[in-house]
Amino acid sequence: MTADTTVNTPAVRLRGIGKAFGTAYAVRDVTLDIRANEFFSILGPSGCGKTTLMRMITGFETPSEGTIELGGAPATGVPPHKRDLNMLFQSYALFPHLSVYENVAFELKVRGRPRGGIRAAVDEALALVRLEGYGDRAIAQLSGGQKQRVAIARALIGRPSLLLLDEPLGALDQKLRAEMQLELKKLQREVGVTFVTVTHDQEEALTMSDRIAVMDGGRVLQVDTPEAVYERPATRFVADFIGTSTFLTGRLAAAELVVAGLGALRVPAHTLPEGTSAHLAVRPENVSVARTEEELPRVPDGRGVALPATLQQTVYLGSATRHHLTLADGGELLAESGGADRGGLSVGERVWVGWDAERSRVLAE
């Protein structure tokens, strides 16, 4: 099946997709478009349905309901090997008894490509992943990052319209994983292939993706850019899963959230009805800590929120120091300051915390 990847035709179109195993649904009512030539991530915890959704796109699973189109063409009944896509597995699935060259060339040999054409294509693919001169090496001689590059070269050598990546960086150490995140994004832009990755790693999705679909309980909760998903989460789950948030729960009254034990807190614009029980999500990096209320950063237009608190613990994270504080109602609040900056504060000290209401988010309970 040849995919039509014109600008206006999605690389993948899902409509009402569901997958049941017996009476239990792994995926429920998923409708979304994945654009041609974008880096798209399906993000969620273990058991949320993301891998099952990917397997339905590849054809390894058949939807219980709904339709799938690839490049504008119906994919129902089309076997995996006839779909214009390829997969990159976390285990890499390389053949240990074959050389780097033979691993990359394998797909073209199976397709019956002439030998001269295979050599040129393998050389081009290895150059693309910066492994020129590695063709004669055994797989056992490679590092983890080099093995992944070989797997990427093999996946891309046939120039599929769609490449699906199943937890592609999970086998790498933290430093190499960070490097490969940027490498994969750069590679995707260079080859002009639609990448769809499945991951539970928030940082990975935020770093690499043009857009992210966040899943939980078999459903897609939000699809948007990394910035929008982080700054404007649609649900409490998204706000809690992407990054870290503190949640203050109360009842909405005009432009305020009334929280028992804390009083009325200024909130940003929202669409929930007055009197609704709701959560106010606040990111730690948006919370300031000072010894007095007057020392808190000034916020324009009366948007500031200021509360007394007690410093319970400070944790050094390298790029930031996280402060764990207790509010007057007994609830915990998190705040972060840059690097090793503790602001001269001591554990057990009475302090003030504050933030700009526009940097918080009102979410339905």
N, C-alpha and C positions, 0 to 999 in steps of 0.2 A: 504494500500500500504506500503510495507516494503522498506525502503531506503537502498541502498547500499552505505555505507560510507567508502569504501576503500580509501586508501591514495590518489590515482590518480583520483578518481571520485569526482567531485564537489558536495557539498551538494545541491547547487542550480545552475542551468545553465539556463540563460536567453538569448534568441537569437531573436533580432529584435522585442522586445516587444513594443507594442503600445496600448494605450487605448483612444478611442474617446467617448465623450458624445455629441451626435449630431454631429455638425461640429467642435467642439472644442476638441483638443487633450490635455489630462491631462498628458500623458506619450508618448514619441516619441522615437522609434528606440533604445531601451535599450538592449545592449548586454554585459553581464558580467558573470563571474563565482564566486560563493562564496564557498570557500574551506571548506572541512569537518573539524570540530572542531576548527574553528576560530571565533573570535569575530569581526563581520562585522557591520559597521554603515552606514546607508543611511542618509546623512546630507544635509540640505537645508532649505531655508526660507519657510514660510507658502505659500501654493499654488504651490510649485515646482513640485509636483507629487509623493513625496516620500511615502505618505500614500496609494495612489492608487497603486503604485508598490507593496507595502507590501500586500495589499488586493488581488492582483492577485496571489502572491506567496501562500497565504493561501487558495485561491479558493473562496473568497467572491466576487471577481470580475473576469469576464472573459475577457481575452485580445481581443482587436479588431484585432490584428495581432501578429505574432511571436509565439514562442514556449517556454514552461517552462518544465524543467526536475528537479525532486527531487531525489537525490541519484542515478542518472543515469536512472531513469524510467520516461517516459512521464507522465505529470500531467494533460494534457488536458482532460477535462470531468470527472476528479476524484473529488468528492465532498469534502468539507473541512474536514468532520469527518473521512474520509478514507485516509487522508494524514498523514504521520508520522511526525506530528508537533503539536505544541501547541502555544498559544498566552498569553502574559502578557499585560494587558491593564493599561493605566494610572490611571483609576478609581479603579483598582484592581478587580472589579466585584465580591466581596465576598458576601456570603449570610449572612445578619445581624442576621437572626433568628437561624443560626446554630453555633455550637461551632467551635473553631479552628480545632479540630480533624475532625469534620464532614465536614468542608469546604475542608480540604486537602484530605479526603477520598472519596469525592463525585464522582470523575471521576472513581475510581476503583469500587465503588458500582454500578454505571451505567453500567460498563463493566461486572458485575457479578463475580468479583473476590471473592474467599472464604473469610469469615470473618477473619480467622486467618492470612491469607496472607495480608489482608488490614491493620490490626493492626501493623504488622511488617514493612510494607512499609511506613505507616504514621510516625511511630517512627523514621525510617531512614531519611525520608524527613525533619522532624522537627529538627533532630539533624544536618542535613546538613546546615540548615539556622540558627542554634544556638537558637532554640526555644524549647529545651527539657523541659518538664514539663508544657507547655502551652496548651496542648490539650483540657483541660476542660474549658478554658476561653472563654468568649463571645467576639465577634468581637469588640463590643463597649468598651471593657476594654483595647484595645490595642492602642499603639501610632501609628503614621503614618508609622514609619519605621518598626514596628512589623507587621502591616497590609501588608506591601509590602513583608515581608519575608514569611508570610502565602501564599500570592498569588504566590510567586516564588516556594514554596514547592508544592503547588497544581499543578502548571504548569509542574513541573519536575517529579512528582511522577510516571507518566506513562513511564518515560525515553524515550521521543521522540528524534528523531535524530536532530530535528530542533526546536529551540525556537525563536519566533518572539516577540519583545518587542516594544510596541507603546508608545513613550515618557515615559519610565518607571519611571523616577525620577521627572517628572514635578510637582507632588503634594507635594513634600517634600520641607522643608526649605533649605536654601543654605548650612548650615553646614552639615545637615544630607545627603543632596544630594551628597556632596563631599565624605562623608564616604561610602555611598552606591555605588558610582562609583567603588571604590576599592573592595568592597565586591562582587559586581557582577562579576568583572573581575576574582577575586580569585575563586569564585564559578564556573564560566564557565570552568576554567582550571581543577578544581577538578572533575566535572561531565563529561567532555569530550563531551559536546553537542555543536553543532553549534548555536551560538547566532547571531541573526540579529536584530539590533535595529534601529528604526526610530527616529530621533531627529533633533531639530533646534539648540541645544545647542553645540557650538563649543568645549568648555572645556570638556563636557561630552564625545564627540566623540574622542577627542584627548587622554583623559585619559584612556578610556576603550578599544579602538579598536586595533585589529591587522591591519586592513585596513579600509579605509573610501572611500565611493563613494559620491562625492559632486554633488548635482543636482540643476538645475535651469531651469525654463521654460519647464519642462517635460523631460529634457535630462540629462544624466550623463556627467559631464564635466571632471572629473578626478577620477581615482581609484588608490589609493596608500596607503603606510603606513602613519601614522600620521605625522612622521617627514618629509617625502617627500612632503606631501600635504602642510605643513606649510612652509618648507624651499624652496621648488621648485614648487610653484603653476603654473598650466598650463595656466590659463587665469586671466585676471584682476578681474573677478567676484570671483574666488577662493581666490586670494590674498586679496581681500577686505572683503570677508565673513569670512575667517578663520583668526582670529586675526585682527590686525590693520596695515595698510600700508599707506604710503604717495606715491602719483603717480606724477611723473614728465614726461611731455609729450613733445616729440620732434621728430627729424628725425635722423635716424641712419647714421653715417659716419664712416666707419671702426670700430674701437674699442671704439667709442664715440657716445653719444647721444647729438645732438645740440638742446638746449632748448632756445627759445626766451627769452631774458632778463637775462639768466644765463650763456650762452656760451656752450662750449663743455665739457660734463661730461664723465668720464671714466666709461665703462660698462663691465660686465662680458661676457664671451663667450656666443654666442647665434647662432641661425640658421636662423634668419630673414635676408632678402636681404638688402644690403646697399641702402639708400634712403627711406626705409620704415618708415612710421610714427609709433611710438611705445611709450609704457609707460615704465618708470623705476620705479619699486616698491621697496620701502625702508622701512624696519620694524623700528619702533621707538627705540627698544632696541639695534639696530646696529648703531644708530646715537649718536655721542659725541658732547658736547657743551663746548666751552671754550671762554675766553675773547679775546685771540689772536690766530692767525693761528698756531703759533709756539707751543702753549700749547695743541693743539689737539694730540691725540695718534698717534704715528708713524705707518705707514702702509708700509709693505715691497714691493719691486719691483714696485714702482710707481703706486700702485693700489689705492692710496688715492684720495678722492674727498673732497675738502674744499670750503665752500661758506660763504660769509658774511650773517648775518641774524639779525633780531631784536626779542628779547624775548617779547612775548605778554602776556603770562599767564603761571602759573605753577599750576598743580593740584596734590595733594597728594593722592595716590591710596593705601597706606598701604605698599605693598611690593615694590613700586616704586613711583617716582615722574615724572609726564609727563609734558614736556615743549612744549608749543605751540609757534612756531616761524614763522615769516614772512620773505620770501626770497626777493631778489632784484626785482623779476618779480611780486611780490604781492601775490604769492602762499604761502600756509601754509605748514610747515614741522613739524612733530612730533618727539620728542626725549624723551628717558626715561633714568633716572638714578636710582640707587638702593635706596630703602627706602625713607627717608626724605631728601636725599642729593639734595640741590639746587645749590651746587657749589658756594655759595656766590653771585649768580646772582640776579639782580633786574629786575622787569618788566619794559620794555621800553629800556633796555640796548642793545647796539650794541654788538654782539658777533660773533663767528665763529662756524659753524657746519661742521662735517666731518664724513665720513664713508669709509670702505673698499669696493671697487667696487665689490669684490667677494661675499660680503654679500648683494648684491642687485640682482634684477631679471628683465630681459628684457622681456616684454610681448607685443604681437601684439595688436594694437588698435582695 
